[in-house]
Amino acid sequence: MPLMNISPNTRVWAYSVLVALSGCLFGGDTGSIGSITEMPQFIAHFGQLSEFLRGFIVAVILIPSAITGMFAGSVADRIGRKRTISLGSLIFAAGMGMCVIAPNLTVLIVGRCVAGSGEGLFLSAGNVYLGRIMTMYQMHVNGALAIGFFVCYGSIQIQRRGLPCIPL
């Protein structure tokens, strides 16, 4: 275990960065899958899909994620948060691997379901882990960043002079 030979403070930082990357896994998939289903390479491989089927491919990852997310706490109690995060990440990677090599639509959908199962584990356990080690100050800073983004996003359609100052 390479992280065991370093100082406790450095170890906490290393674990925090790794756990925070779990959000990147989720965001990367969520932010890209809709566009991927519109790519010419995707259409050439899987054919032109109906709106329903494209939406289903995008959303199918959320069902197993929600189900395994409900049990992530019990799993973390048994094997620990770090191992739950690792297990979820491995399951997610296996599911994404299935998606990458998917010869047909069925394997793609099954792969996204497998990935969703892992996603529920690592997101739930990872957020609890981050919540335990994050200071209240940092939680407020992150919350304010999110609020600021949504205020700007919500006011972008307003056509008025001086609009750039509204979010401020």
TORVEXBA-468211 format. One record per atom (N, C-alpha, C, O): residue in three letters; atom name; x, y, z. Coordinates in steps of 0.2 Angstrom, whole numbers. Layout:
BEGIN
   bagu   dose    east   north      up
    ALA     CA       X       Y       Z
...
***
This chain:
BEGIN
   bagu   dose    east   north      up
    MET      N       4      -6       0
    MET     CA       0       0       0
    MET      C       4       6       0
    MET      O       7       8       5
    PRO      N       5      10      -6
    PRO     CA       9      15      -6
    PRO      C       7      21      -2
    PRO      O      11      25       1
    LEU      N       1      22      -1
    LEU     CA      -2      28       3
    LEU      C      -1      27      11
    LEU      O      -1      31      15
    MET      N       1      21      13
    MET     CA       2      20      20
    MET      C       9      22      23
    MET      O      10      23      29
    ASN      N      14      23      18
    ASN     CA      20      26      20
    ASN      C      21      33      20
    ASN      O      27      36      21
    ILE      N      16      37      19
    ILE     CA      16      44      19
    ILE      C      13      47      25
    ILE      O       9      43      29
    SER      N      13      53      27
    SER     CA      10      56      33
    SER      C       3      56      32
    SER      O       0      56      27
    PRO      N       0      56      38
    PRO     CA      -8      56      39
    PRO      C     -11      61      35
    PRO      O     -16      61      32
    ASN      N      -8      67      35
    ASN     CA     -11      73      32
    ASN      C     -11      73      25
    ASN      O     -16      74      21
    THR      N      -5      70      22
    THR     CA      -4      69      15
    THR      C      -9      64      12
    THR      O     -12      64       7
    ARG      N     -10      58      17
    ARG     CA     -14      53      15
    ARG      C     -22      55      14
    ARG      O     -25      53      10
    VAL      N     -24      60      19
    VAL     CA     -31      62      19
    VAL      C     -31      66      12
    VAL      O     -37      66       9
    TRP      N     -26      70      10
    TRP     CA     -27      74       4
    TRP      C     -27      69      -2
    TRP      O     -31      71      -6
    ALA      N     -23      64      -2
    ALA     CA     -23      60      -7
    ALA      C     -30      56      -8
    ALA      O     -33      56     -14
    TYR      N     -33      54      -2
    TYR     CA     -39      50      -3
    TYR      C     -45      55      -5
    TYR      O     -49      53      -9
    SER      N     -44      61      -3
    SER     CA     -49      66      -4
    SER      C     -49      68     -12
    SER      O     -55      68     -15
    VAL      N     -43      68     -15
    VAL     CA     -43      70     -22
    VAL      C     -46      64     -26
    VAL      O     -50      64     -30
    LEU      N     -44      58     -24
    LEU     CA     -47      52     -27
    LEU      C     -54      51     -26
    LEU      O     -58      49     -31
    VAL      N     -57      52     -21
    VAL     CA     -64      52     -20
    VAL      C     -68      57     -24
    VAL      O     -73      56     -27
    ALA      N     -65      63     -24
    ALA     CA     -68      69     -28
    ALA      C     -68      67     -35
    ALA      O     -72      70     -39
    LEU      N     -63      63     -37
    LEU     CA     -63      61     -44
    LEU      C     -70      57     -46
    LEU      O     -71      56     -52
    SER      N     -73      54     -41
    SER     CA     -79      50     -42
    SER      C     -84      54     -45
    SER      O     -88      52     -50
    GLY      N     -84      60     -43
    GLY     CA     -89      65     -46
    GLY      C     -87      66     -54
    GLY      O     -92      68     -58
    CYS      N     -81      66     -55
    CYS     CA     -79      67     -62
    CYS      C     -81      61     -66
    CYS      O     -83      62     -72
    LEU      N     -81      55     -64
    LEU     CA     -83      49     -67
    LEU      C     -91      50     -69
    LEU      O     -93      49     -75
    PHE      N     -95      52     -64
    PHE     CA    -102      53     -65
    PHE      C    -103      59     -70
    PHE      O    -107      58     -75
    GLY      N    -100      65     -69
    GLY     CA    -100      71     -73
    GLY      C     -98      69     -81
    GLY      O    -101      72     -85
    GLY      N     -93      66     -81
    GLY     CA     -90      64     -88
    GLY      C     -95      60     -92
    GLY      O     -96      61     -98
    ASP      N     -98      55     -89
    ASP     CA    -103      51     -92
    ASP      C    -109      55     -94
    ASP      O    -112      55     -99
    THR      N    -112      58     -89
    THR     CA    -118      62     -89
    THR      C    -117      68     -95
    THR      O    -122      69     -99
    GLY      N    -111      71     -95
    GLY     CA    -110      76    -100
    GLY      C    -109      74    -107
    GLY      O    -110      78    -111
    SER      N    -107      68    -108
    SER     CA    -105      66    -114
    SER      C    -110      61    -118
    SER      O    -110      61    -124
    ILE      N    -114      57    -114
    ILE     CA    -118      52    -117
    ILE      C    -123      54    -122
    ILE      O    -124      51    -127
    GLY      N    -126      60    -121
    GLY     CA    -131      63    -125
    GLY      C    -128      65    -132
    GLY      O    -131      63    -137
    SER      N    -122      68    -132
    SER     CA    -118      69    -138
    SER      C    -116      63    -141
    SER      O    -116      63    -148
    ILE      N    -114      58    -138
    ILE     CA    -111      52    -141
    ILE      C    -116      49    -145
    ILE      O    -115      46    -151
    THR      N    -123      49    -143
    THR     CA    -128      46    -147
    THR      C    -129      49    -153
    THR      O    -133      47    -158
    GLU      N    -127      55    -154
    GLU     CA    -128      59    -160
    GLU      C    -122      59    -165
    GLU      O    -122      61    -170
    MET      N    -116      56    -163
    MET     CA    -110      56    -167
    MET      C    -111      51    -173
    MET      O    -114      46    -172
    PRO      N    -108      53    -178
    PRO     CA    -109      49    -184
    PRO      C    -106      42    -183
    PRO      O    -109      37    -186
    GLN      N    -101      41    -179
    GLN     CA     -98      35    -178
    GLN      C    -103      30    -174
    GLN      O    -103      24    -176
    PHE      N    -106      33    -169
    PHE     CA    -111      30    -166
    PHE      C    -117      27    -170
    PHE      O    -119      22    -170
    ILE      N    -119      32    -174
    ILE     CA    -125      30    -179
    ILE      C    -123      25    -184
    ILE      O    -127      21    -186
    ALA      N    -117      26    -186
    ALA     CA    -114      21    -191
    ALA      C    -114      14    -188
    ALA      O    -115       9    -191
    HIS      N    -112      13    -182
    HIS     CA    -111       7    -178
    HIS      C    -118       4    -176
    HIS      O    -119      -2    -177
    PHE      N    -122       8    -173
    PHE     CA    -128       6    -170
    PHE      C    -135       7    -174
    PHE      O    -140       5    -173
    GLY      N    -134      11    -179
    GLY     CA    -139      13    -183
    GLY      C    -143      20    -181
    GLY      O    -141      22    -175
    GLN      N    -147      22    -185
    GLN     CA    -151      28    -182
    GLN      C    -156      26    -177
    GLN      O    -161      22    -179
    LEU      N    -156      29    -171
    LEU     CA    -161      27    -166
    LEU      C    -166      32    -165
    LEU      O    -166      38    -167
    SER      N    -172      29    -163
    SER     CA    -178      34    -161
    SER      C    -176      38    -155
    SER      O    -171      37    -151
    GLU      N    -180      43    -155
    GLU     CA    -179      48    -149
    GLU      C    -180      44    -142
    GLU      O    -176      45    -138
    PHE      N    -185      40    -142
    PHE     CA    -186      36    -136
    PHE      C    -179      32    -134
    PHE      O    -177      32    -128
    LEU      N    -177      28    -139
    LEU     CA    -171      24    -138
    LEU      C    -165      28    -136
    LEU      O    -161      25    -132
    ARG      N    -164      33    -139
    ARG     CA    -158      38    -137
    ARG      C    -159      40    -130
    ARG      O    -154      40    -126
    GLY      N    -165      42    -128
    GLY     CA    -166      44    -121
    GLY      C    -165      39    -116
    GLY      O    -163      40    -111
    PHE      N    -167      33    -118
    PHE     CA    -167      27    -114
    PHE      C    -159      25    -113
    PHE      O    -157      24    -107
    ILE      N    -155      25    -118
    ILE     CA    -148      24    -117
    ILE      C    -145      29    -113
    ILE      O    -141      27    -109
    VAL      N    -147      35    -113
    VAL     CA    -144      41    -109
    VAL      C    -146      39    -102
    VAL      O    -142      40     -97
    ALA      N    -153      38    -101
    ALA     CA    -155      37     -94
    ALA      C    -155      31     -90
    ALA      O    -155      30     -84
    VAL      N    -153      25     -94
    VAL     CA    -154      19     -91
    VAL      C    -148      18     -85
    VAL      O    -149      13     -81
    ILE      N    -143      22     -85
    ILE     CA    -138      21     -80
    ILE      C    -141      23     -73
    ILE      O    -138      21     -68
    LEU      N    -146      27     -73
    LEU     CA    -148      30     -67
    LEU      C    -152      25     -63
    LEU      O    -152      26     -57
    ILE      N    -156      20     -66
    ILE     CA    -160      16     -62
    ILE      C    -156      11     -58
    ILE      O    -157      11     -52
    PRO      N    -151       8     -61
    PRO     CA    -146       4     -56
    PRO      C    -142       8     -51
    PRO      O    -141       6     -46
    SER      N    -141      14     -53
    SER     CA    -137      18     -49
    SER      C    -141      20     -43
    SER      O    -139      20     -37
    ALA      N    -148      22     -44
    ALA     CA    -152      23     -38
    ALA      C    -153      17     -34
    ALA      O    -153      18     -28
    ILE      N    -154      11     -37
    ILE     CA    -155       5     -33
    ILE      C    -149       3     -29
    ILE      O    -149       2     -23
    THR      N    -143       3     -32
    THR     CA    -137       2     -28
    THR      C    -135       7     -23
    THR      O    -132       6     -18
    GLY      N    -137      13     -25
    GLY     CA    -136      19     -20
    GLY      C    -139      18     -13
    GLY      O    -137      20      -8
    MET      N    -145      15     -14
    MET     CA    -149      13      -7
    MET      C    -145       8      -3
    MET      O    -146       9       3
    PHE      N    -141       4      -6
    PHE     CA    -138      -1      -2
    PHE      C    -131       1      -1
    PHE      O    -127      -3       3
    ALA      N    -128       6      -3
    ALA     CA    -121       8      -2
    ALA      C    -119       9       5
    ALA      O    -114       7       7
    GLY      N    -124      11       9
    GLY     CA    -122      12      16
    GLY      C    -121       6      19
    GLY      O    -116       5      23
    SER      N    -125       1      18
    SER     CA    -124      -6      21
    SER      C    -118      -9      19
    SER      O    -114     -12      23
    VAL      N    -116      -8      12
    VAL     CA    -110     -11      10
    VAL      C    -104      -8      13
    VAL      O     -99     -11      15
    ALA      N    -104      -1      14
    ALA     CA     -99       3      17
    ALA      C     -98       1      24
    ALA      O     -93       1      27
    ASP      N    -104      -1      28
    ASP     CA    -103      -3      35
    ASP      C    -100      -9      35
    ASP      O     -96     -11      40
    ARG      N    -101     -14      30
    ARG     CA     -98     -20      31
    ARG      C     -90     -20      29
    ARG      O     -86     -23      32
    ILE      N     -89     -17      23
    ILE     CA     -82     -17      20
    ILE      C     -78     -11      21
    ILE      O     -72     -11      19
    GLY      N     -81      -6      23
    GLY     CA     -78       1      24
    GLY      C     -79       5      17
    GLY      O     -81       3      12
    ARG      N     -79      12      19
    ARG     CA     -80      17      13
    ARG      C     -75      16       8
    ARG      O     -77      16       2
    LYS      N     -69      16       9
    LYS     CA     -64      16       4
    LYS      C     -65      10       0
    LYS      O     -64      10      -6
    ARG      N     -66       4       3
    ARG     CA     -67      -2      -1
    ARG      C     -73      -2      -6
    ARG      O     -73      -4     -11
    THR      N     -78       1      -3
    THR     CA     -85       2      -6
    THR      C     -84       7     -13
    THR      O     -86       5     -18
    ILE      N     -80      12     -12
    ILE     CA     -78      17     -17
    ILE      C     -74      13     -22
    ILE      O     -75      13     -28
    SER      N     -69       9     -20
    SER     CA     -65       5     -25
    SER      C     -69       0     -29
    SER      O     -69      -1     -35
    LEU      N     -74      -4     -25
    LEU     CA     -78      -9     -28
    LEU      C     -83      -6     -33
    LEU      O     -83      -8     -39
    GLY      N     -86       0     -31
    GLY     CA     -90       4     -36
    GLY      C     -86       6     -42
    GLY      O     -89       6     -48
    SER      N     -80       8     -41
    SER     CA     -76      11     -47
    SER      C     -74       5     -52
    SER      O     -74       6     -58
    LEU      N     -73      -1     -49
    LEU     CA     -71      -7     -53
    LEU      C     -77      -9     -57
    LEU      O     -77     -11     -63
    ILE      N     -83      -9     -54
    ILE     CA     -89     -11     -57
    ILE      C     -91      -6     -63
    ILE      O     -93      -8     -68
    PHE      N     -90       0     -61
    PHE     CA     -91       6     -66
    PHE      C     -87       5     -72
    PHE      O     -89       5     -78
    ALA      N     -80       3     -71
    ALA     CA     -75       2     -76
    ALA      C     -77      -4     -80
    ALA      O     -76      -4     -86
    ALA      N     -79      -9     -77
    ALA     CA     -81     -15     -81
    ALA      C     -87     -13     -85
    ALA      O     -87     -16     -91
    GLY      N     -92     -10     -83
    GLY     CA     -98      -8     -87
    GLY      C     -96      -3     -93
    GLY      O     -98      -4     -98
    MET      N     -92       2     -91
    MET     CA     -89       6     -97
    MET      C     -85       2    -102
    MET      O     -85       3    -108
    GLY      N     -81      -3    -100
    GLY     CA     -78      -7    -104
    GLY      C     -83     -11    -109
    GLY      O     -81     -12    -115
    MET      N     -88     -13    -106
    MET     CA     -93     -17    -110
    MET      C     -96     -12    -115
    MET      O     -97     -14    -121
    CYS      N     -97      -6    -113
    CYS     CA    -100      -1    -118
    CYS      C     -95       1    -124
    CYS      O     -97       1    -129
    VAL      N     -88       1    -122
    VAL     CA     -83       2    -127
    VAL      C     -83      -3    -132
    VAL      O     -82      -2    -138
    ILE      N     -83      -9    -130
    ILE     CA     -83     -15    -135
    ILE      C     -89     -18    -137
    ILE      O     -90     -23    -141
    ALA      N     -95     -14    -136
    ALA     CA    -102     -16    -137
    ALA      C    -103     -18    -145
    ALA      O    -102     -13    -149
    PRO      N    -104     -24    -147
    PRO     CA    -105     -26    -154
    PRO      C    -112     -24    -156
    PRO      O    -114     -23    -162
    ASN      N    -117     -23    -151
    ASN     CA    -124     -21    -153
    ASN      C    -127     -17    -147
    ASN      O    -124     -16    -142
    LEU      N    -133     -15    -148
    LEU     CA    -136     -11    -143
    LEU      C    -138     -14    -137
    LEU      O    -138     -11    -132
    THR      N    -139     -21    -137
    THR     CA    -141     -24    -131
    THR      C    -135     -24    -126
    THR      O    -136     -23    -120
    VAL      N    -129     -25    -129
    VAL     CA    -123     -25    -124
    VAL      C    -121     -18    -122
    VAL      O    -119     -17    -116
    LEU      N    -123     -13    -126
    LEU     CA    -122      -6    -124
    LEU      C    -126      -5    -118
    LEU      O    -124      -2    -113
    ILE      N    -133      -7    -118
    ILE     CA    -137      -5    -113
    ILE      C    -136      -9    -107
    ILE      O    -136      -6    -101
    VAL      N    -134     -16    -107
    VAL     CA    -132     -19    -102
    VAL      C    -126     -16     -98
    VAL      O    -125     -16     -92
    GLY      N    -121     -14    -102
    GLY     CA    -115     -11    -100
    GLY      C    -116      -5     -96
    GLY      O    -113      -3     -91
    ARG      N    -121      -1     -98
    ARG     CA    -123       5     -95
    ARG      C    -127       4     -88
    ARG      O    -126       7     -83
    CYS      N    -130      -2     -88
    CYS     CA    -133      -4     -82
    CYS      C    -128      -7     -77
    CYS      O    -128      -5     -71
    VAL      N    -123     -10     -79
    VAL     CA    -118     -12     -75
    VAL      C    -114      -6     -72
    VAL      O    -112      -6     -66
    ALA      N    -112      -2     -77
    ALA     CA    -109       5     -74
    ALA      C    -113       8     -69
    ALA      O    -110      11     -65
    GLY      N    -120       9     -70
    GLY     CA    -124      12     -66
    GLY      C    -124       9     -59
    GLY      O    -124      12     -54
    SER      N    -123       2     -59
    SER     CA    -123      -1     -52
    SER      C    -117       1     -48
    SER      O    -117       2     -42
    GLY      N    -111       1     -52
    GLY     CA    -105       4     -49
    GLY      C    -105      11     -47
    GLY      O    -103      13     -41
    GLU      N    -109      15     -51
    GLU     CA    -109      22     -50
    GLU      C    -113      23     -43
    GLU      O    -111      28     -39
    GLY      N    -118      20     -42
    GLY     CA    -122      20     -36
    GLY      C    -118      19     -30
    GLY      O    -119      23     -25
    LEU      N    -113      14     -30
    LEU     CA    -109      13     -24
    LEU      C    -104      18     -23
    LEU      O    -103      21     -18
    PHE      N    -100      20     -29
    PHE     CA     -95      25     -27
    PHE      C     -97      32     -26
    PHE      O     -94      36     -22
    LEU      N    -103      34     -29
    LEU     CA    -106      41     -28
    LEU      C    -108      41     -21
    LEU      O    -107      46     -17
    SER      N    -112      36     -18
    SER     CA    -115      37     -12
    SER      C    -109      37      -6
    SER      O    -109      41      -2
    ALA      N    -105      32      -7
    ALA     CA    -100      31      -2
    ALA      C     -95      37      -2
    ALA      O     -92      39       3
    GLY      N     -93      39      -8
    GLY     CA     -89      44      -9
    GLY      C     -91      51      -7
    GLY      O     -87      55      -3
    ASN      N     -98      52      -8
    ASN     CA    -100      59      -5
    ASN      C    -100      59       3
    ASN      O     -99      64       6
    VAL      N    -102      53       6
    VAL     CA    -102      52      13
    VAL      C     -95      53      15
    VAL      O     -94      57      20
    TYR      N     -90      50      12
    TYR     CA     -83      51      14
    TYR      C     -81      58      14
    TYR      O     -78      61      18
    LEU      N     -82      62       8
    LEU     CA     -80      69       7
    LEU      C     -84      73      13
    LEU      O     -81      78      15
    GLY      N     -90      72      14
    GLY     CA     -94      75      19
    GLY      C     -91      75      26
    GLY      O     -92      80      30
    ARG      N     -88      69      27
    ARG     CA     -85      68      34
    ARG      C     -78      72      35
    ARG      O     -77      74      40
    ILE      N     -75      73      29
    ILE     CA     -68      76      30
    ILE      C     -68      83      28
    ILE      O     -63      87      29
    MET      N     -73      86      24
    MET     CA     -74      92      22
    MET      C     -76      97      28
    MET      O     -80      96      32
    THR      N     -73     103      28
    THR     CA     -74     108      33
    THR      C     -81     111      31
    THR      O     -83     111      25
    MET      N     -84     114      36
    MET     CA     -90     118      35
    MET      C     -89     124      30
    MET      O     -93     125      26
    TYR      N     -83     127      31
    TYR     CA     -82     133      27
    TYR      C     -82     130      19
    TYR      O     -84     134      15
    GLN      N     -78     125      18
    GLN     CA     -78     122      11
    GLN      C     -84     120       8
    GLN      O     -86     121       2
    MET      N     -89     118      12
    MET     CA     -95     116      10
    MET      C     -99     122       8
    MET      O    -103     122       3
    HIS      N     -99     127      12
    HIS     CA    -102     134      10
    HIS      C     -99     137       4
    HIS      O    -103     139       0
    VAL      N     -93     136       3
    VAL     CA     -90     139      -3
    VAL      C     -92     135      -9
    VAL      O     -94     138     -14
    ASN      N     -92     128      -9
    ASN     CA     -94     124     -14
    ASN      C    -102     126     -16
    ASN      O    -104     126     -22
    GLY      N    -106     126     -11
    GLY     CA    -113     128     -11
    GLY      C    -114     134     -15
    GLY      O    -118     135     -19
    ALA      N    -110     139     -13
    ALA     CA    -111     146     -16
    ALA      C    -109     146     -23
    ALA      O    -112     149     -27
    LEU      N    -104     142     -25
    LEU     CA    -102     141     -32
    LEU      C    -107     138     -36
    LEU      O    -109     141     -42
    ALA      N    -111     133     -33
    ALA     CA    -116     130     -37
    ALA      C    -122     135     -38
    ALA      O    -125     136     -43
    ILE      N    -124     139     -32
    ILE     CA    -129     144     -33
    ILE      C    -127     149     -38
    ILE      O    -132     151     -42
    GLY      N    -121     152     -38
    GLY     CA    -119     157     -43
    GLY      C    -120     154     -50
    GLY      O    -122     158     -54
    PHE      N    -118     148     -51
    PHE     CA    -119     145     -58
    PHE      C    -126     145     -60
    PHE      O    -128     147     -65
    PHE      N    -130     143     -56
    PHE     CA    -137     142     -57
    PHE      C    -141     149     -58
    PHE      O    -145     150     -62
    VAL      N    -139     154     -54
    VAL     CA    -141     161     -55
    VAL      C    -139     164     -62
    VAL      O    -143     166     -65
    CYS      N    -133     163     -64
    CYS     CA    -131     165     -70
    CYS      C    -134     161     -76
    CYS      O    -137     164     -81
    TYR      N    -135     155     -75
    TYR     CA    -138     151     -80
    TYR      C    -146     153     -81
    TYR      O    -148     153     -86
    GLY      N    -149     154     -75
    GLY     CA    -156     156     -75
    GLY      C    -157     163     -78
    GLY      O    -163     164     -81
    SER      N    -152     167     -78
    SER     CA    -153     174     -80
    SER      C    -150     175     -87
    SER      O    -151     181     -89
    ILE      N    -148     170     -90
    ILE     CA    -145     171     -97
    ILE      C    -150     173    -102
    ILE      O    -148     176    -107
    GLN      N    -156     171    -101
    GLN     CA    -161     172    -106
    GLN      C    -164     179    -106
    GLN      O    -168     181    -110
    ILE      N    -163     183    -100
    ILE     CA    -166     189     -99
    ILE      C    -162     194    -104
    ILE      O    -156     195    -103
    GLN      N    -166     198    -108
    GLN     CA    -163     203    -112
    GLN      C    -164     210    -110
    GLN      O    -169     213    -112
    ARG      N    -160     212    -105
    ARG     CA    -160     218    -102
    ARG      C    -153     221    -102
    ARG      O    -149     218    -101
    ARG      N    -153     228    -102
    ARG     CA    -147     231    -101
    ARG      C    -145     231     -94
    ARG      O    -149     231     -89
    GLY      N    -139     230     -92
    GLY     CA    -136     229     -86
    GLY      C    -137     222     -83
    GLY      O    -135     221     -77
    LEU      N    -139     217     -87
    LEU     CA    -140     210     -85
    LEU      C    -133     207     -82
    LEU      O    -134     204     -77
    PRO      N    -128     209     -85
    PRO     CA    -122     205     -82
    PRO      C    -121     207     -74
    PRO      O    -118     203     -71
    CYS      N    -124     212     -72
    CYS     CA    -123     214     -65
    CYS      C    -128     211     -60
    CYS      O    -127     210     -54
    ILE      N    -134     208     -63
    ILE     CA    -139     205     -59
    ILE      C    -136     199     -55
    ILE      O    -137     199     -49
    PRO      N    -132     194     -58
    PRO     CA    -130     189     -54
    PRO      C    -125     191     -48
    PRO      O    -124     188     -43
    LEU      N    -122     197     -49
    LEU     CA    -117     200     -44
    LEU      C    -121     202     -38
    LEU      O    -118     204     -33
***
